[in-house]
Amino acid sequence: MSGIGLAAGVIGMFFAAGIVAGVLIVALPRMRRRRRDMHQDDGWRAPSGLGGDEPPRWPGA
């Protein structure tokens, strides 16, 4: 393999690694947010008009 071929291969590998890293940087927070939203989707919603330091009330309380 010539020096130019080796350099092109190394540059291509760094390019591919950068694309994979960028996809992971964008995708991982979305996956965490989706998982968190799925866990919170058990029917309970915090009241929208909470005031002060009052904790949210649970359903039926």
N, C-alpha and C positions, 0 to 999 in steps of 0.2 A: 504494500500500500504506500502510495507516495505521500509526501508531507501535506500536499494540498488536500488530498482525500481524507487524511487524518484530521486536519483542521476543520474541514467541512463536516465530518462526522461529530466532532466535539461540539461545534457550534450548533448543529442540529439537535444534539442531545440536550444542550442547555436551553434551546428554544422550546423543545417539547416539555422539559421540566418546568419552564416558566408558565407555559399554558396550563399544565396540570395544577401547579400551585395556585394560579389565578382562579381556576374553576373551583378548587377546594376553598379558597378564601371567600368566594361568593356563596358557595353552596352550603357550607357548614353552618353559618349563622341562620340561614333559612330553615335548615333541617332541625336545628335546636328550637327555633321559634315554633315550627309546626308541631314538634313533639310536645312542647310546653302547652300549646293551645289545645292539643288533643287531650292532655291530662286535665286541663281546666274545663273541658267541655263535658262536665258531669251534671249539668242542669243548674248549677249555682252561678249566679251572676251578682257581682257587687252592685249595690244600689248606686245610681249615678249621682245622687245629691248628698253625699256624706259631707258633714261639716266638722271642723275641729279635729280633735284627736280620737274620735269615737272609732272603735273597731267595727268592721262590717258585721252585720247581723246574719246569722245562718237561717236558712229557710225553716219556718215553723217555730222560730224562737220569738 
